[in-house]
Amino acid sequence: MTEPKRTDPRAVRSKKMLKQAVFSLLADNPEISQLTVQKIAKRAELNRATFYLHYEDINDLLRQLVHEIFADLSENIEPLLQLQSSNEQEQLVTLLNYFYEHRKVFAVLVEYPGFKKHLSNLLKDTIERRREAKYGNSARKAAAVDIVAASLLGIITWWIKEGSQYSAEYIAGQITLMYKREYL
């Protein structure tokens, strides 16, 4: 029987440093076209060969970053779909804490239409699934999913870019007040 291949801790560390370098560079200048392998490697204090050991090119690195972010985000959204579990306010706070912990990354990525659209679609899907689980095919009137998702995305975007002095608990409370009659 073969043992599963172990991940080299140096590879994990190098990839983490390269990813942090990308976010740091994008925070300085959000133009992806200005990213170069040389700039990323220099900022990460690694060499270009290390970059190419892990990624084919910059697009491969960005693709993997976005994939990881949405995998993590989907994992953090999953508790919101468990209506029987703990308090909905606590679930929302948990999700908002994820955004807060990664606010620098999201503040950069949310500027890109593709990322923003993907995030909006994730929010729409979550809202639709929650409504279906909670109310079924109820004839109750509710705001369109697109409108609710767009407003949530706007709130989250504003919060991570300009309102980070507010806690996740405060923002969750404000969202709850806004949507008290809505079906999130």
C-alpha contacts under 8 A as a table, 3 or more apart, distances in Angstrom:
res1	aa1	res2	aa2	distance
7	T	11	A	7.43
7	T	12	V	7.38
8	D	11	A	5.32
8	D	12	V	6.56
9	P	12	V	5.02
9	P	13	R	6.12
10	R	13	R	5.04
10	R	14	S	6.02
11	A	14	S	5.06
11	A	15	K	6.09
11	A	54	H	7.93
12	V	15	K	5.29
12	V	16	K	6.16
13	R	16	K	5.08
13	R	17	M	6.15
14	S	17	M	5.08
14	S	18	L	6.18
14	S	46	L	7.73
14	S	50	T	7.56
15	K	18	L	5.08
15	K	19	K	6.15
15	K	54	H	7.10
16	K	19	K	5.16
16	K	20	Q	6.15
17	M	20	Q	5.13
17	M	21	A	6.08
17	M	44	A	5.30
18	L	21	A	5.00
18	L	22	V	6.31
18	L	40	I	6.47
18	L	41	A	6.74
18	L	43	R	7.98
18	L	44	A	5.41
18	L	51	F	7.36
19	K	22	V	5.12
19	K	23	F	6.45
19	K	61	L	7.79
19	K	65	L	7.29
20	Q	23	F	5.19
20	Q	24	S	6.06
20	Q	44	A	7.37
21	A	24	S	4.98
21	A	25	L	6.07
21	A	40	I	5.62
21	A	41	A	7.62
21	A	43	R	5.37
21	A	44	A	5.16
22	V	25	L	5.16
22	V	26	L	6.08
22	V	35	L	7.85
22	V	40	I	5.96
23	F	26	L	5.02
23	F	27	A	5.98
23	F	104	K	7.83
23	F	105	V	6.19
23	F	108	V	7.33
24	S	27	A	5.10
24	S	28	D	6.44
25	L	28	D	5.11
25	L	29	N	6.14
25	L	30	P	7.56
25	L	35	L	7.49
25	L	40	I	7.45
25	L	43	R	7.81
26	L	29	N	4.87
26	L	30	P	4.35
26	L	31	E	6.78
26	L	32	I	7.05
26	L	35	L	7.94
26	L	108	V	6.50
27	A	30	P	5.92
27	A	104	K	7.79
27	A	108	V	6.06
29	N	34	Q	7.72
30	P	108	V	6.71
31	E	34	Q	5.53
31	E	35	L	7.42
32	I	35	L	5.42
35	L	39	K	6.63
35	L	40	I	7.11
35	L	58	I	7.70
36	T	39	K	5.19
36	T	40	I	6.26
36	T	58	I	7.30
37	V	40	I	5.13
37	V	41	A	5.99
37	V	48	R	6.56
37	V	51	F	7.29
37	V	57	D	7.61
37	V	58	I	6.74
38	Q	41	A	5.21
38	Q	42	K	5.97
38	Q	47	N	7.91
38	Q	48	R	6.32
39	K	42	K	5.13
39	K	43	R	6.06
40	I	43	R	5.22
40	I	44	A	6.11
41	A	44	A	5.05
41	A	45	E	5.95
41	A	46	L	4.99
41	A	47	N	5.36
41	A	48	R	5.66
41	A	50	T	7.98
41	A	51	F	6.63
42	K	45	E	4.91
42	K	46	L	6.11
42	K	47	N	6.91
43	R	46	L	7.74
46	L	50	T	6.55
46	L	51	F	7.69
47	N	50	T	5.49
47	N	51	F	6.80
48	R	51	F	5.00
48	R	52	Y	6.35
49	A	52	Y	5.12
49	A	53	L	6.07
50	T	53	L	4.95
50	T	54	H	6.74
51	F	54	H	5.58
51	F	55	Y	6.03
52	Y	55	Y	5.00
52	Y	56	E	5.82
52	Y	57	D	7.05
53	L	56	E	7.89
55	Y	58	I	7.35
55	Y	60	D	5.89
55	Y	61	L	5.79
56	E	59	N	7.95
56	E	60	D	5.85
56	E	61	L	7.64
57	D	60	D	5.30
57	D	61	L	6.54
58	I	61	L	5.08
58	I	62	L	6.19
59	N	62	L	5.03
59	N	63	R	5.92
60	D	63	R	5.06
60	D	64	Q	6.17
61	L	64	Q	5.21
61	L	65	L	6.14
62	L	65	L	4.97
62	L	66	V	6.17
63	R	66	V	5.32
63	R	67	H	6.12
64	Q	67	H	5.01
64	Q	68	E	6.11
65	L	68	E	5.21
65	L	69	I	6.17
66	V	69	I	5.04
66	V	70	F	6.18
66	V	115	F	7.83
67	H	70	F	5.34
67	H	71	A	6.11
68	E	71	A	5.04
68	E	72	D	6.14
69	I	72	D	5.19
69	I	73	L	6.01
70	F	73	L	4.79
70	F	74	S	5.84
71	A	74	S	5.19
71	A	75	E	6.23
72	D	75	E	5.08
72	D	76	N	6.26
73	L	76	N	4.99
73	L	77	I	6.11
73	L	98	Y	7.70
74	S	77	I	5.00
74	S	78	E	6.17
74	S	122	L	7.82
75	E	78	E	5.34
75	E	79	P	7.89
76	N	79	P	6.60
76	N	94	T	7.49
76	N	95	L	5.83
76	N	98	Y	7.32
77	I	80	L	5.47
77	I	81	L	7.16
77	I	95	L	6.30
77	I	126	T	7.49
78	E	81	L	5.35
78	E	82	Q	7.04
79	P	82	Q	5.19
79	P	83	L	7.99
79	P	85	S	7.78
79	P	91	Q	6.40
80	L	83	L	6.75
80	L	88	E	7.09
80	L	91	Q	5.68
80	L	92	L	6.97
80	L	126	T	7.90
80	L	130	R	7.64
81	L	126	T	7.16
81	L	129	R	7.01
81	L	130	R	5.72
81	L	133	A	7.93
82	Q	85	S	5.60
83	L	86	S	7.78
83	L	88	E	7.47
83	L	130	R	7.67
83	L	133	A	7.68
83	L	134	K	7.26
86	S	90	E	7.04
86	S	91	Q	7.15
87	N	90	E	5.28
87	N	91	Q	6.45
88	E	91	Q	4.96
88	E	92	L	6.20
89	Q	92	L	5.14
89	Q	93	V	6.18
89	Q	172	A	6.58
89	Q	173	G	7.37
89	Q	176	T	7.53
90	E	93	V	4.96
90	E	94	T	6.17
91	Q	94	T	5.10
91	Q	95	L	6.43
92	L	95	L	5.13
92	L	96	L	6.14
92	L	172	A	6.03
93	V	96	L	5.01
93	V	97	N	5.95
93	V	168	A	5.48
93	V	169	E	5.61
93	V	172	A	5.75
94	T	97	N	5.09
94	T	98	Y	6.51
95	L	98	Y	5.22
95	L	99	F	6.73
96	L	99	F	5.06
96	L	100	Y	6.13
96	L	156	I	7.94
96	L	168	A	5.51
96	L	171	I	7.98
96	L	172	A	7.39
97	N	100	Y	4.84
97	N	101	E	5.97
97	N	168	A	5.79
98	Y	101	E	5.23
98	Y	102	H	6.32
99	F	102	H	5.21
99	F	103	R	5.51
99	F	106	F	7.23
99	F	156	I	7.80
99	F	160	I	7.32
100	Y	103	R	4.80
100	Y	160	I	6.45
100	Y	164	S	7.56
100	Y	168	A	7.39
102	H	105	V	5.48
102	H	106	F	6.27
103	R	106	F	5.02
103	R	107	A	5.76
103	R	160	I	5.23
103	R	161	K	7.50
104	K	107	A	5.12
104	K	108	V	6.50
104	K	160	I	7.58
105	V	108	V	5.42
105	V	109	L	6.21
106	F	109	L	4.99
106	F	110	V	5.60
106	F	160	I	7.41
107	A	110	V	5.66
107	A	111	E	7.14
107	A	157	T	7.12
107	A	160	I	6.22
107	A	161	K	5.69
108	V	111	E	5.88
108	V	112	Y	7.93
109	L	112	Y	5.66
109	L	115	F	6.37
109	L	116	K	7.63
110	V	113	P	7.24
110	V	115	F	6.05
110	V	116	K	5.20
110	V	157	T	7.29
111	E	115	F	7.78
111	E	116	K	7.14
112	Y	115	F	5.46
112	Y	116	K	6.18
113	P	116	K	5.01
113	P	117	K	5.95
114	G	117	K	5.14
114	G	118	H	6.18
115	F	118	H	5.12
115	F	119	L	6.13
116	K	119	L	5.08
116	K	120	S	6.05
117	K	120	S	4.97
117	K	121	N	6.13
118	H	121	N	5.07
118	H	122	L	6.25
119	L	122	L	5.04
119	L	123	L	6.29
119	L	153	L	7.84
120	S	123	L	5.10
120	S	124	K	6.13
120	S	149	A	6.18
120	S	150	A	6.71
120	S	153	L	6.58
121	N	124	K	4.98
121	N	125	D	6.06
122	L	125	D	5.17
122	L	126	T	6.20
123	L	126	T	5.07
123	L	127	I	6.16
123	L	149	A	5.59
123	L	152	L	7.98
123	L	153	L	7.81
124	K	127	I	5.14
124	K	128	E	6.09
124	K	145	V	5.96
124	K	146	D	6.50
124	K	148	V	7.93
124	K	149	A	5.40
125	D	128	E	5.15
125	D	129	R	6.06
126	T	129	R	5.17
126	T	130	R	6.08
127	I	130	R	5.13
127	I	131	R	6.09
127	I	145	V	6.75
127	I	149	A	7.48
127	I	183	Y	7.71
127	I	184	L	5.08
128	E	131	R	5.16
128	E	132	E	6.10
128	E	145	V	6.90
128	E	184	L	7.70
129	R	132	E	5.12
129	R	133	A	6.08
130	R	133	A	5.15
130	R	134	K	5.91
130	R	183	Y	7.79
130	R	184	L	6.22
131	R	134	K	5.15
131	R	135	Y	5.57
131	R	136	G	6.81
131	R	183	Y	5.80
131	R	184	L	6.15
132	E	135	Y	5.46
132	E	136	G	4.41
132	E	137	N	6.69
133	A	136	G	5.86
135	Y	138	S	5.62
142	A	182	E	5.87
142	A	183	Y	6.46
143	A	147	I	6.68
143	A	148	V	6.60
143	A	182	E	6.91
144	A	147	I	5.32
144	A	148	V	6.42
145	V	148	V	5.16
145	V	149	A	5.95
146	D	149	A	5.21
146	D	150	A	5.98
147	I	150	A	5.11
147	I	151	S	6.12
148	V	151	S	5.20
148	V	152	L	6.16
148	V	184	L	7.91
149	A	152	L	5.10
149	A	153	L	6.02
150	A	153	L	5.04
150	A	154	G	6.05
151	S	154	G	4.92
151	S	155	I	6.13
152	L	155	I	5.04
152	L	156	I	6.10
152	L	175	I	7.91
153	L	156	I	5.16
153	L	157	T	5.93
154	G	157	T	5.08
154	G	158	W	6.02
155	I	158	W	5.21
155	I	159	W	6.01
156	I	159	W	5.03
156	I	160	I	6.16
157	T	160	I	5.43
157	T	161	K	6.09
158	W	161	K	5.27
158	W	162	E	5.48
158	W	163	G	6.22
159	W	162	E	5.51
159	W	163	G	4.19
159	W	164	S	5.36
159	W	166	Y	7.65
160	I	163	G	6.20
160	I	164	S	5.43
161	K	164	S	6.84
163	G	166	Y	5.95
164	S	167	S	7.15
166	Y	170	Y	6.24
166	Y	171	I	6.82
167	S	170	Y	5.18
167	S	171	I	6.41
168	A	171	I	5.16
168	A	172	A	5.96
169	E	172	A	5.10
169	E	173	G	6.10
170	Y	173	G	5.06
170	Y	174	Q	6.28
171	I	174	Q	5.02
171	I	175	I	6.14
172	A	175	I	5.08
172	A	176	T	6.05
173	G	176	T	5.04
173	G	177	L	6.18
174	Q	177	L	5.06
174	Q	178	M	6.22
175	I	178	M	5.08
175	I	179	Y	6.15
176	T	179	Y	5.21
176	T	180	K	5.49
177	L	180	K	5.22
179	Y	182	E	4.68
179	Y	183	Y	7.30
179	Y	184	L	7.37
